[in-house]
Amino acid sequence: HFNKYMQVTRKDGSVWSDGTIFAVGDCNYGCLGSPPNWEMPPVPKISYPGEEQALHAVKNIERMARGKKTLKPTWWPWGAG
């Protein structure tokens, strides 16, 4: 499980560990929410989305390293945001 910031979460949605563990590509569930009210619809399990997810995670890791408390959420499809 993961949240809209690509952080690994528990089944109840709480951030796992200290929030510094991220899931990208095939290792995450690939969507947020439930049909028909997706927060983020299913993402294809191909390399391109994994690369984009990694970029989003890296940007949030950089924000955390600079001491920022707010993270940027991911979105899909990427050309729409």
N, CA, C and O atoms as a Maestro MAE file, in Angstrom:
{
 s_m_m2io_version
 :::
 2.0.0
}

f_m_ct {
 s_m_title
 :::
 protein
 m_atom[324] {
  # First column is atom index #
  i_m_mmod_type
  r_m_x_coord
  r_m_y_coord
  r_m_z_coord
  i_m_residue_number
  s_m_chain_name
  s_m_pdb_residue_name
  s_m_pdb_atom_name
  i_m_atomic_number
  :::
  1 25 0.840 -1.185 0.000 1 A "HIS " " N  " 7
  2 3 0.000 0.000 0.000 1 A "HIS " " CA " 6
  3 2 0.885 1.248 0.000 1 A "HIS " " C  " 6
  4 15 1.984 1.252 0.554 1 A "HIS " " O  " 8
  5 25 0.379 2.298 -0.632 2 A "PHE " " N  " 7
  6 3 1.110 3.548 -0.663 2 A "PHE " " CA " 6
  7 2 0.116 4.710 -0.702 2 A "PHE " " C  " 6
  8 15 -1.064 4.518 -0.993 2 A "PHE " " O  " 8
  9 25 0.600 5.906 -0.407 3 A "ASN " " N  " 7
  10 3 -0.276 7.073 -0.410 3 A "ASN " " CA " 6
  11 2 0.006 7.952 -1.625 3 A "ASN " " C  " 6
  12 15 0.824 7.600 -2.475 3 A "ASN " " O  " 8
  13 25 -0.666 9.084 -1.703 4 A "LYS " " N  " 7
  14 3 -0.520 9.959 -2.876 4 A "LYS " " CA " 6
  15 2 0.839 10.640 -2.959 4 A "LYS " " C  " 6
  16 15 1.120 11.351 -3.924 4 A "LYS " " O  " 8
  17 25 1.681 10.428 -1.955 5 A "TYR " " N  " 7
  18 3 3.046 10.967 -1.974 5 A "TYR " " CA " 6
  19 2 4.064 9.871 -2.302 5 A "TYR " " C  " 6
  20 15 5.271 10.111 -2.254 5 A "TYR " " O  " 8
  21 25 3.586 8.684 -2.630 6 A "MET " " N  " 7
  22 3 4.394 7.503 -2.965 6 A "MET " " CA " 6
  23 2 5.030 6.857 -1.732 6 A "MET " " C  " 6
  24 15 5.889 5.987 -1.872 6 A "MET " " O  " 8
  25 25 4.622 7.267 -0.528 7 A "GLN " " N  " 7
  26 3 5.157 6.687 0.709 7 A "GLN " " CA " 6
  27 2 4.472 5.351 0.993 7 A "GLN " " C  " 6
  28 15 3.270 5.208 0.767 7 A "GLN " " O  " 8
  29 25 5.222 4.387 1.481 8 A "VAL " " N  " 7
  30 3 4.653 3.105 1.872 8 A "VAL " " CA " 6
  31 2 3.772 3.314 3.100 8 A "VAL " " C  " 6
  32 15 4.148 4.011 4.042 8 A "VAL " " O  " 8
  33 25 2.588 2.694 3.068 9 A "THR " " N  " 7
  34 3 1.639 2.817 4.175 9 A "THR " " CA " 6
  35 2 1.198 1.439 4.655 9 A "THR " " C  " 6
  36 15 1.400 0.427 3.984 9 A "THR " " O  " 8
  37 25 0.595 1.436 5.827 10 A "ARG " " N  " 7
  38 3 -0.053 0.226 6.341 10 A "ARG " " CA " 6
  39 2 -1.429 0.116 5.685 10 A "ARG " " C  " 6
  40 15 -1.869 1.047 5.009 10 A "ARG " " O  " 8
  41 25 -2.102 -1.004 5.878 11 A "LYS " " N  " 7
  42 3 -3.437 -1.187 5.302 11 A "LYS " " CA " 6
  43 2 -4.417 -0.120 5.772 11 A "LYS " " C  " 6
  44 15 -5.342 0.232 5.039 11 A "LYS " " O  " 8
  45 25 -4.228 0.399 6.981 12 A "ASP " " N  " 7
  46 3 -5.146 1.423 7.493 12 A "ASP " " CA " 6
  47 2 -4.844 2.818 6.933 12 A "ASP " " C  " 6
  48 15 -5.540 3.779 7.261 12 A "ASP " " O  " 8
  49 25 -3.811 2.936 6.090 13 A "GLY " " N  " 7
  50 3 -3.473 4.212 5.469 13 A "GLY " " CA " 6
  51 2 -2.434 5.028 6.211 13 A "GLY " " C  " 6
  52 15 -1.981 6.053 5.702 13 A "GLY " " O  " 8
  53 25 -2.047 4.599 7.401 14 A "SER " " N  " 7
  54 3 -1.021 5.341 8.142 14 A "SER " " CA " 6
  55 2 0.350 5.095 7.520 14 A "SER " " C  " 6
  56 15 0.619 4.011 7.001 14 A "SER " " O  " 8
  57 25 1.210 6.100 7.575 15 A "VAL " " N  " 7
  58 3 2.533 6.012 6.969 15 A "VAL " " CA " 6
  59 2 3.365 4.984 7.717 15 A "VAL " " C  " 6
  60 15 3.427 4.999 8.947 15 A "VAL " " O  " 8
  61 25 4.002 4.094 6.975 16 A "TRP " " N  " 7
  62 3 4.843 3.053 7.560 16 A "TRP " " CA " 6
  63 2 6.220 3.625 7.857 16 A "TRP " " C  " 6
  64 15 6.697 4.512 7.148 16 A "TRP " " O  " 8
  65 25 6.847 3.127 8.887 17 A "SER " " N  " 7
  66 3 8.171 3.571 9.309 17 A "SER " " CA " 6
  67 2 8.105 5.059 9.608 17 A "SER " " C  " 6
  68 15 7.166 5.511 10.263 17 A "SER " " O  " 8
  69 25 9.064 5.818 9.149 18 A "ASP " " N  " 7
  70 3 9.053 7.263 9.428 18 A "ASP " " CA " 6
  71 2 8.677 8.073 8.192 18 A "ASP " " C  " 6
  72 15 8.894 9.284 8.154 18 A "ASP " " O  " 8
  73 25 8.111 7.406 7.175 19 A "GLY " " N  " 7
  74 3 7.683 8.103 5.964 19 A "GLY " " CA " 6
  75 2 8.775 8.280 4.932 19 A "GLY " " C  " 6
  76 15 8.564 8.945 3.918 19 A "GLY " " O  " 8
  77 25 9.947 7.694 5.171 20 A "THR " " N  " 7
  78 3 11.053 7.848 4.233 20 A "THR " " CA " 6
  79 2 11.206 6.655 3.288 20 A "THR " " C  " 6
  80 15 12.177 6.578 2.536 20 A "THR " " O  " 8
  81 25 10.248 5.728 3.328 21 A "ILE " " N  " 7
  82 3 10.270 4.572 2.446 21 A "ILE " " CA " 6
  83 2 9.203 4.796 1.371 21 A "ILE " " C  " 6
  84 15 8.035 5.026 1.687 21 A "ILE " " O  " 8
  85 25 9.612 4.728 0.099 22 A "PHE " " N  " 7
  86 3 8.721 5.012 -1.014 22 A "PHE " " CA " 6
  87 2 8.574 3.769 -1.892 22 A "PHE " " C  " 6
  88 15 9.488 2.949 -1.974 22 A "PHE " " O  " 8
  89 25 7.412 3.634 -2.552 23 A "ALA " " N  " 7
  90 3 7.153 2.507 -3.458 23 A "ALA " " CA " 6
  91 2 6.851 3.057 -4.840 23 A "ALA " " C  " 6
  92 15 5.965 3.896 -4.998 23 A "ALA " " O  " 8
  93 25 7.582 2.589 -5.841 24 A "VAL " " N  " 7
  94 3 7.347 3.027 -7.213 24 A "VAL " " CA " 6
  95 2 7.314 1.825 -8.143 24 A "VAL " " C  " 6
  96 15 7.864 0.769 -7.831 24 A "VAL " " O  " 8
  97 25 6.668 1.996 -9.281 25 A "GLY " " N  " 7
  98 3 6.642 0.940 -10.288 25 A "GLY " " CA " 6
  99 2 5.837 -0.270 -9.874 25 A "GLY " " C  " 6
  100 15 4.799 -0.140 -9.226 25 A "GLY " " O  " 8
  101 25 6.310 -1.444 -10.242 26 A "ASP " " N  " 7
  102 3 5.568 -2.684 -10.018 26 A "ASP " " CA " 6
  103 2 5.408 -3.052 -8.553 26 A "ASP " " C  " 6
  104 15 4.582 -3.905 -8.228 26 A "ASP " " O  " 8
  105 25 6.164 -2.440 -7.666 27 A "CYS " " N  " 7
  106 3 6.078 -2.840 -6.258 27 A "CYS " " CA " 6
  107 2 4.941 -2.143 -5.517 27 A "CYS " " C  " 6
  108 15 4.725 -2.440 -4.343 27 A "CYS " " O  " 8
  109 25 4.205 -1.230 -6.150 28 A "ASN " " N  " 7
  110 3 3.066 -0.624 -5.463 28 A "ASN " " CA " 6
  111 2 1.753 -1.120 -6.063 28 A "ASN " " C  " 6
  112 15 1.740 -1.782 -7.101 28 A "ASN " " O  " 8
  113 25 0.679 -0.797 -5.409 29 A "TYR " " N  " 7
  114 3 -0.651 -1.269 -5.802 29 A "TYR " " CA " 6
  115 2 -1.078 -0.694 -7.146 29 A "TYR " " C  " 6
  116 15 -1.841 -1.337 -7.868 29 A "TYR " " O  " 8
  117 25 -0.611 0.492 -7.498 30 A "GLY " " N  " 7
  118 3 -0.859 1.068 -8.812 30 A "GLY " " CA " 6
  119 2 -2.068 1.957 -8.934 30 A "GLY " " C  " 6
  120 15 -2.335 2.470 -10.020 30 A "GLY " " O  " 8
  121 25 -2.821 2.163 -7.849 31 A "CYS " " N  " 7
  122 3 -3.961 3.070 -7.874 31 A "CYS " " CA " 6
  123 2 -4.251 3.497 -6.440 31 A "CYS " " C  " 6
  124 15 -3.785 2.880 -5.482 31 A "CYS " " O  " 8
  125 25 -5.024 4.554 -6.320 32 A "LEU " " N  " 7
  126 3 -5.439 5.036 -5.003 32 A "LEU " " CA " 6
  127 2 -6.953 5.152 -4.980 32 A "LEU " " C  " 6
  128 15 -7.555 5.663 -5.924 32 A "LEU " " O  " 8
  129 25 -7.564 4.681 -3.911 33 A "GLY " " N  " 7
  130 3 -9.015 4.720 -3.806 33 A "GLY " " CA " 6
  131 2 -9.645 3.467 -4.378 33 A "GLY " " C  " 6
  132 15 -8.978 2.461 -4.620 33 A "GLY " " O  " 8
  133 25 -10.959 3.556 -4.588 34 A "SER " " N  " 7
  134 3 -11.727 2.420 -5.092 34 A "SER " " CA " 6
  135 2 -12.651 2.878 -6.207 34 A "SER " " C  " 6
  136 15 -13.057 4.040 -6.246 34 A "SER " " O  " 8
  137 25 -12.986 1.960 -7.123 35 A "PRO " " N  " 7
  138 3 -13.892 2.358 -8.196 35 A "PRO " " CA " 6
  139 2 -15.295 2.612 -7.635 35 A "PRO " " C  " 6
  140 15 -15.667 1.952 -6.665 35 A "PRO " " O  " 8
  141 25 -16.053 3.485 -8.162 36 A "PRO " " N  " 7
  142 3 -15.758 4.352 -9.304 36 A "PRO " " CA " 6
  143 2 -15.139 5.686 -8.882 36 A "PRO " " C  " 6
  144 15 -14.950 6.565 -9.723 36 A "PRO " " O  " 8
  145 25 -14.824 5.849 -7.609 37 A "ASN " " N  " 7
  146 3 -14.330 7.134 -7.093 37 A "ASN " " CA " 6
  147 2 -12.830 7.106 -6.856 37 A "ASN " " C  " 6
  148 15 -12.371 7.336 -5.737 37 A "ASN " " O  " 8
  149 25 -12.072 6.827 -7.892 38 A "TRP " " N  " 7
  150 3 -10.619 6.754 -7.772 38 A "TRP " " CA " 6
  151 2 -10.046 8.109 -7.354 38 A "TRP " " C  " 6
  152 15 -10.445 9.147 -7.883 38 A "TRP " " O  " 8
  153 25 -9.107 8.094 -6.402 39 A "GLU " " N  " 7
  154 3 -8.293 9.273 -6.145 39 A "GLU " " CA " 6
  155 2 -7.216 9.350 -7.233 39 A "GLU " " C  " 6
  156 15 -6.860 10.434 -7.695 39 A "GLU " " O  " 8
  157 25 -6.703 8.174 -7.635 40 A "MET " " N  " 7
  158 3 -5.804 8.036 -8.776 40 A "MET " " CA " 6
  159 2 -6.130 6.691 -9.424 40 A "MET " " C  " 6
  160 15 -5.981 5.656 -8.775 40 A "MET " " O  " 8
  161 25 -6.573 6.677 -10.691 41 A "PRO " " N  " 7
  162 3 -6.964 5.414 -11.329 41 A "PRO " " CA " 6
  163 2 -5.769 4.472 -11.521 41 A "PRO " " C  " 6
  164 15 -4.622 4.890 -11.367 41 A "PRO " " O  " 8
  165 25 -6.032 3.211 -11.854 42 A "PRO " " N  " 7
  166 3 -4.943 2.248 -12.042 42 A "PRO " " CA " 6
  167 2 -3.903 2.736 -13.051 42 A "PRO " " C  " 6
  168 15 -4.238 3.286 -14.100 42 A "PRO " " O  " 8
  169 25 -2.646 2.522 -12.706 43 A "VAL " " N  " 7
  170 3 -1.514 2.913 -13.536 43 A "VAL " " CA " 6
  171 2 -0.993 1.660 -14.230 43 A "VAL " " C  " 6
  172 15 -0.834 0.627 -13.581 43 A "VAL " " O  " 8
  173 25 -0.719 1.725 -15.541 44 A "PRO " " N  " 7
  174 3 -0.198 0.542 -16.238 44 A "PRO " " CA " 6
  175 2 1.111 0.041 -15.623 44 A "PRO " " C  " 6
  176 15 1.934 0.836 -15.168 44 A "PRO " " O  " 8
  177 25 1.294 -1.254 -15.614 45 A "LYS " " N  " 7
  178 3 2.514 -1.869 -15.080 45 A "LYS " " CA " 6
  179 2 3.557 -2.002 -16.189 45 A "LYS " " C  " 6
  180 15 3.922 -3.105 -16.595 45 A "LYS " " O  " 8
  181 25 4.025 -0.842 -16.666 46 A "ILE " " N  " 7
  182 3 5.068 -0.780 -17.681 46 A "ILE " " CA " 6
  183 2 6.148 0.176 -17.192 46 A "ILE " " C  " 6
  184 15 5.963 0.831 -16.166 46 A "ILE " " O  " 8
  185 25 7.260 0.271 -17.891 47 A "SER " " N  " 7
  186 3 8.398 1.037 -17.383 47 A "SER " " CA " 6
  187 2 8.146 2.543 -17.293 47 A "SER " " C  " 6
  188 15 8.598 3.174 -16.338 47 A "SER " " O  " 8
  189 25 7.445 3.132 -18.249 48 A "TYR " " N  " 7
  190 3 7.250 4.581 -18.232 48 A "TYR " " CA " 6
  191 2 6.600 5.082 -16.936 48 A "TYR " " C  " 6
  192 15 7.132 6.009 -16.326 48 A "TYR " " O  " 8
  193 25 5.471 4.508 -16.490 49 A "PRO " " N  " 7
  194 3 4.897 4.981 -15.229 49 A "PRO " " CA " 6
  195 2 5.850 4.801 -14.041 49 A "PRO " " C  " 6
  196 15 5.872 5.632 -13.134 49 A "PRO " " O  " 8
  197 25 6.633 3.721 -14.044 50 A "GLY " " N  " 7
  198 3 7.599 3.514 -12.964 50 A "GLY " " CA " 6
  199 2 8.639 4.622 -12.917 50 A "GLY " " C  " 6
  200 15 9.039 5.067 -11.841 50 A "GLY " " O  " 8
  201 25 9.074 5.065 -14.093 51 A "GLU " " N  " 7
  202 3 10.048 6.167 -14.158 51 A "GLU " " CA " 6
  203 2 9.436 7.458 -13.631 51 A "GLU " " C  " 6
  204 15 10.086 8.195 -12.890 51 A "GLU " " O  " 8
  205 25 8.194 7.735 -14.004 52 A "GLU " " N  " 7
  206 3 7.520 8.955 -13.533 52 A "GLU " " CA " 6
  207 2 7.279 8.887 -12.025 52 A "GLU " " C  " 6
  208 15 7.468 9.879 -11.321 52 A "GLU " " O  " 8
  209 25 6.863 7.720 -11.529 53 A "GLN " " N  " 7
  210 3 6.665 7.570 -10.091 53 A "GLN " " CA " 6
  211 2 7.984 7.780 -9.349 53 A "GLN " " C  " 6
  212 15 8.007 8.409 -8.291 53 A "GLN " " O  " 8
  213 25 9.071 7.263 -9.893 54 A "ALA " " N  " 7
  214 3 10.376 7.446 -9.261 54 A "ALA " " CA " 6
  215 2 10.741 8.924 -9.195 54 A "ALA " " C  " 6
  216 15 11.274 9.386 -8.186 54 A "ALA " " O  " 8
  217 25 10.460 9.665 -10.259 55 A "LEU " " N  " 7
  218 3 10.723 11.102 -10.254 55 A "LEU " " CA " 6
  219 2 9.932 11.799 -9.153 55 A "LEU " " C  " 6
  220 15 10.472 12.648 -8.443 55 A "LEU " " O  " 8
  221 25 8.663 11.450 -9.007 56 A "HIS " " N  " 7
  222 3 7.838 12.048 -7.954 56 A "HIS " " CA " 6
  223 2 8.389 11.705 -6.573 56 A "HIS " " C  " 6
  224 15 8.444 12.566 -5.695 56 A "HIS " " O  " 8
  225 25 8.793 10.459 -6.379 57 A "ALA " " N  " 7
  226 3 9.358 10.059 -5.086 57 A "ALA " " CA " 6
  227 2 10.652 10.812 -4.803 57 A "ALA " " C  " 6
  228 15 10.856 11.287 -3.685 57 A "ALA " " O  " 8
  229 25 11.528 10.927 -5.798 58 A "VAL " " N  " 7
  230 3 12.804 11.640 -5.608 58 A "VAL " " CA " 6
  231 2 12.558 13.101 -5.242 58 A "VAL " " C  " 6
  232 15 13.236 13.644 -4.369 58 A "VAL " " O  " 8
  233 25 11.596 13.737 -5.903 59 A "LYS " " N  " 7
  234 3 11.287 15.135 -5.584 59 A "LYS " " CA " 6
  235 2 10.833 15.263 -4.131 59 A "LYS " " C  " 6
  236 15 11.177 16.236 -3.461 59 A "LYS " " O  " 8
  237 25 10.067 14.294 -3.640 60 A "ASN " " N  " 7
  238 3 9.628 14.340 -2.243 60 A "ASN " " CA " 6
  239 2 10.781 14.031 -1.285 60 A "ASN " " C  " 6
  240 15 10.851 14.604 -0.198 60 A "ASN " " O  " 8
  241 25 11.673 13.140 -1.675 61 A "ILE " " N  " 7
  242 3 12.853 12.868 -0.848 61 A "ILE " " CA " 6
  243 2 13.706 14.135 -0.745 61 A "ILE " " C  " 6
  244 15 14.206 14.467 0.330 61 A "ILE " " O  " 8
  245 25 13.868 14.832 -1.855 62 A "GLU " " N  " 7
  246 3 14.626 16.095 -1.835 62 A "GLU " " CA " 6
  247 2 13.956 17.124 -0.932 62 A "GLU " " C  " 6
  248 15 14.635 17.831 -0.188 62 A "GLU " " O  " 8
  249 25 12.636 17.214 -0.991 63 A "ARG " " N  " 7
  250 3 11.905 18.153 -0.118 63 A "ARG " " CA " 6
  251 2 12.144 17.795 1.350 63 A "ARG " " C  " 6
  252 15 12.388 18.673 2.179 63 A "ARG " " O  " 8
  253 25 12.072 16.501 1.663 64 A "MET " " N  " 7
  254 3 12.298 16.062 3.044 64 A "MET " " CA " 6
  255 2 13.728 16.374 3.485 64 A "MET " " C  " 6
  256 15 13.945 16.774 4.629 64 A "MET " " O  " 8
  257 25 14.701 16.196 2.596 65 A "ALA " " N  " 7
  258 3 16.110 16.452 2.923 65 A "ALA " " CA " 6
  259 2 16.343 17.942 3.208 65 A "ALA " " C  " 6
  260 15 17.238 18.302 3.973 65 A "ALA " " O  " 8
  261 25 15.538 18.793 2.591 66 A "ARG " " N  " 7
  262 3 15.642 20.236 2.835 66 A "ARG " " CA " 6
  263 2 14.836 20.674 4.050 66 A "ARG " " C  " 6
  264 15 14.787 21.862 4.370 66 A "ARG " " O  " 8
  265 25 14.208 19.725 4.724 67 A "GLY " " N  " 7
  266 3 13.458 20.031 5.937 67 A "GLY " " CA " 6
  267 2 12.024 20.466 5.703 67 A "GLY " " C  " 6
  268 15 11.363 20.923 6.636 67 A "GLY " " O  " 8
  269 25 11.531 20.337 4.488 68 A "LYS " " N  " 7
  270 3 10.153 20.734 4.200 68 A "LYS " " CA " 6
  271 2 9.201 19.667 4.715 68 A "LYS " " C  " 6
  272 15 9.464 18.472 4.583 68 A "LYS " " O  " 8
  273 25 8.102 20.100 5.299 69 A "LYS " " N  " 7
  274 3 7.122 19.182 5.873 69 A "LYS " " CA " 6
  275 2 6.051 18.779 4.876 69 A "LYS " " C  " 6
  276 15 5.443 17.719 5.021 69 A "LYS " " O  " 8
  277 25 5.806 19.610 3.859 70 A "THR " " N  " 7
  278 3 4.771 19.288 2.882 70 A "THR " " CA " 6
  279 2 5.380 18.613 1.663 70 A "THR " " C  " 6
  280 15 6.402 19.048 1.132 70 A "THR " " O  " 8
  281 25 4.736 17.551 1.239 71 A "LEU " " N  " 7
  282 3 5.185 16.807 0.079 71 A "LEU " " CA " 6
  283 2 4.240 17.067 -1.085 71 A "LEU " " C  " 6
  284 15 3.096 17.476 -0.883 71 A "LEU " " O  " 8
  285 25 4.714 16.829 -2.301 72 A "LYS " " N  " 7
  286 3 3.898 16.996 -3.500 72 A "LYS " " CA " 6
  287 2 3.232 15.668 -3.836 72 A "LYS " " C  " 6
  288 15 3.902 14.637 -3.886 72 A "LYS " " O  " 8
  289 25 1.918 15.679 -4.068 73 A "PRO " " N  " 7
  290 3 1.242 14.437 -4.421 73 A "PRO " " CA " 6
  291 2 1.527 14.015 -5.855 73 A "PRO " " C  " 6
  292 15 1.834 14.845 -6.710 73 A "PRO " " O  " 8
  293 25 1.423 12.728 -6.104 74 A "THR " " N  " 7
  294 3 1.534 12.209 -7.460 74 A "THR " " CA " 6
  295 2 0.168 12.302 -8.124 74 A "THR " " C  " 6
  296 15 -0.827 12.588 -7.459 74 A "THR " " O  " 8
  297 25 0.112 12.061 -9.432 75 A "TRP " " N  " 7
  298 3 -1.146 12.053 -10.155 75 A "TRP " " CA " 6
  299 2 -1.002 11.161 -11.381 75 A "TRP " " C  " 6
  300 15 0.107 10.829 -11.798 75 A "TRP " " O  " 8
  301 25 -2.121 10.788 -11.939 76 A "TRP " " N  " 7
  302 3 -2.151 9.996 -13.166 76 A "TRP " " CA " 6
  303 2 -3.439 10.296 -13.881 76 A "TRP " " C  " 6
  304 15 -4.455 10.379 -13.190 76 A "TRP " " O  " 8
  305 25 -3.522 10.469 -15.176 77 A "PRO " " N  " 7
  306 3 -2.382 10.422 -16.093 77 A "PRO " " CA " 6
  307 2 -1.537 11.674 -15.996 77 A "PRO " " C  " 6
  308 15 -2.054 12.762 -15.743 77 A "PRO " " O  " 8
  309 25 -0.225 11.522 -16.199 78 A "TRP " " N  " 7
  310 3 0.714 12.618 -15.966 78 A "TRP " " CA " 6
  311 2 0.563 13.767 -16.945 78 A "TRP " " C  " 6
  312 15 0.827 14.911 -16.575 78 A "TRP " " O  " 8
  313 25 0.158 13.516 -18.158 79 A "GLY " " N  " 7
  314 3 -0.017 14.595 -19.117 79 A "GLY " " CA " 6
  315 2 -1.190 15.501 -18.790 79 A "GLY " " C  " 6
  316 15 -1.393 16.521 -19.448 79 A "GLY " " O  " 8
  317 25 -1.972 15.129 -17.766 80 A "ALA " " N  " 7
  318 3 -3.178 15.881 -17.431 80 A "ALA " " CA " 6
  319 2 -3.011 16.770 -16.203 80 A "ALA " " C  " 6
  320 15 -3.996 17.348 -15.743 80 A "ALA " " O  " 8
  321 25 -1.788 16.903 -15.648 81 A "GLY " " N  " 7
  322 3 -1.680 17.655 -14.412 81 A "GLY " " CA " 6
  323 2 -0.726 18.695 -14.390 81 A "GLY " " C  " 6
  324 15 -0.578 19.376 -13.376 81 A "GLY " " O  " 8
  :::
 }
 m_bond[323] {
  # First column is bond index #
  i_m_from
  i_m_to
  i_m_order
  :::
  1 1 2 1
  2 2 3 1
  3 3 4 2
  4 3 5 1
  5 5 6 1
  6 6 7 1
  7 7 8 2
  8 7 9 1
  9 9 10 1
  10 10 11 1
  11 11 12 2
  12 11 13 1
  13 13 14 1
  14 14 15 1
  15 15 16 2
  16 15 17 1
  17 17 18 1
  18 18 19 1
  19 19 20 2
  20 19 21 1
  21 21 22 1
  22 22 23 1
  23 23 24 2
  24 23 25 1
  25 25 26 1
  26 26 27 1
  27 27 28 2
  28 27 29 1
  29 29 30 1
  30 30 31 1
  31 31 32 2
  32 31 33 1
  33 33 34 1
  34 34 35 1
  35 35 36 2
  36 35 37 1
  37 37 38 1
  38 38 39 1
  39 39 40 2
  40 39 41 1
  41 41 42 1
  42 42 43 1
  43 43 44 2
  44 43 45 1
  45 45 46 1
  46 46 47 1
  47 47 48 2
  48 47 49 1
  49 49 50 1
  50 50 51 1
  51 51 52 2
  52 51 53 1
  53 53 54 1
  54 54 55 1
  55 55 56 2
  56 55 57 1
  57 57 58 1
  58 58 59 1
  59 59 60 2
  60 59 61 1
  61 61 62 1
  62 62 63 1
  63 63 64 2
  64 63 65 1
  65 65 66 1
  66 66 67 1
  67 67 68 2
  68 67 69 1
  69 69 70 1
  70 70 71 1
  71 71 72 2
  72 71 73 1
  73 73 74 1
  74 74 75 1
  75 75 76 2
  76 75 77 1
  77 77 78 1
  78 78 79 1
  79 79 80 2
  80 79 81 1
  81 81 82 1
  82 82 83 1
  83 83 84 2
  84 83 85 1
  85 85 86 1
  86 86 87 1
  87 87 88 2
  88 87 89 1
  89 89 90 1
  90 90 91 1
  91 91 92 2
  92 91 93 1
  93 93 94 1
  94 94 95 1
  95 95 96 2
  96 95 97 1
  97 97 98 1
  98 98 99 1
  99 99 100 2
  100 99 101 1
  101 101 102 1
  102 102 103 1
  103 103 104 2
  104 103 105 1
  105 105 106 1
  106 106 107 1
  107 107 108 2
  108 107 109 1
  109 109 110 1
  110 110 111 1
  111 111 112 2
  112 111 113 1
  113 113 114 1
  114 114 115 1
  115 115 116 2
  116 115 117 1
  117 117 118 1
  118 118 119 1
  119 119 120 2
  120 119 121 1
  121 121 122 1
  122 122 123 1
  123 123 124 2
  124 123 125 1
  125 125 126 1
  126 126 127 1
  127 127 128 2
  128 127 129 1
  129 129 130 1
  130 130 131 1
  131 131 132 2
  132 131 133 1
  133 133 134 1
  134 134 135 1
  135 135 136 2
  136 135 137 1
  137 137 138 1
  138 138 139 1
  139 139 140 2
  140 139 141 1
  141 141 142 1
  142 142 143 1
  143 143 144 2
  144 143 145 1
  145 145 146 1
  146 146 147 1
  147 147 148 2
  148 147 149 1
  149 149 150 1
  150 150 151 1
  151 151 152 2
  152 151 153 1
  153 153 154 1
  154 154 155 1
  155 155 156 2
  156 155 157 1
  157 157 158 1
  158 158 159 1
  159 159 160 2
  160 159 161 1
  161 161 162 1
  162 162 163 1
  163 163 164 2
  164 163 165 1
  165 165 166 1
  166 166 167 1
  167 167 168 2
  168 167 169 1
  169 169 170 1
  170 170 171 1
  171 171 172 2
  172 171 173 1
  173 173 174 1
  174 174 175 1
  175 175 176 2
  176 175 177 1
  177 177 178 1
  178 178 179 1
  179 179 180 2
  180 179 181 1
  181 181 182 1
  182 182 183 1
  183 183 184 2
  184 183 185 1
  185 185 186 1
  186 186 187 1
  187 187 188 2
  188 187 189 1
  189 189 190 1
  190 190 191 1
  191 191 192 2
  192 191 193 1
  193 193 194 1
  194 194 195 1
  195 195 196 2
  196 195 197 1
  197 197 198 1
  198 198 199 1
  199 199 200 2
  200 199 201 1
  201 201 202 1
  202 202 203 1
  203 203 204 2
  204 203 205 1
  205 205 206 1
  206 206 207 1
  207 207 208 2
  208 207 209 1
  209 209 210 1
  210 210 211 1
  211 211 212 2
  212 211 213 1
  213 213 214 1
  214 214 215 1
  215 215 216 2
  216 215 217 1
  217 217 218 1
  218 218 219 1
  219 219 220 2
  220 219 221 1
  221 221 222 1
  222 222 223 1
  223 223 224 2
  224 223 225 1
  225 225 226 1
  226 226 227 1
  227 227 228 2
  228 227 229 1
  229 229 230 1
  230 230 231 1
  231 231 232 2
  232 231 233 1
  233 233 234 1
  234 234 235 1
  235 235 236 2
  236 235 237 1
  237 237 238 1
  238 238 239 1
  239 239 240 2
  240 239 241 1
  241 241 242 1
  242 242 243 1
  243 243 244 2
  244 243 245 1
  245 245 246 1
  246 246 247 1
  247 247 248 2
  248 247 249 1
  249 249 250 1
  250 250 251 1
  251 251 252 2
  252 251 253 1
  253 253 254 1
  254 254 255 1
  255 255 256 2
  256 255 257 1
  257 257 258 1
  258 258 259 1
  259 259 260 2
  260 259 261 1
  261 261 262 1
  262 262 263 1
  263 263 264 2
  264 263 265 1
  265 265 266 1
  266 266 267 1
  267 267 268 2
  268 267 269 1
  269 269 270 1
  270 270 271 1
  271 271 272 2
  272 271 273 1
  273 273 274 1
  274 274 275 1
  275 275 276 2
  276 275 277 1
  277 277 278 1
  278 278 279 1
  279 279 280 2
  280 279 281 1
  281 281 282 1
  282 282 283 1
  283 283 284 2
  284 283 285 1
  285 285 286 1
  286 286 287 1
  287 287 288 2
  288 287 289 1
  289 289 290 1
  290 290 291 1
  291 291 292 2
  292 291 293 1
  293 293 294 1
  294 294 295 1
  295 295 296 2
  296 295 297 1
  297 297 298 1
  298 298 299 1
  299 299 300 2
  300 299 301 1
  301 301 302 1
  302 302 303 1
  303 303 304 2
  304 303 305 1
  305 305 306 1
  306 306 307 1
  307 307 308 2
  308 307 309 1
  309 309 310 1
  310 310 311 1
  311 311 312 2
  312 311 313 1
  313 313 314 1
  314 314 315 1
  315 315 316 2
  316 315 317 1
  317 317 318 1
  318 318 319 1
  319 319 320 2
  320 319 321 1
  321 321 322 1
  322 322 323 1
  323 323 324 2
  :::
 }
}
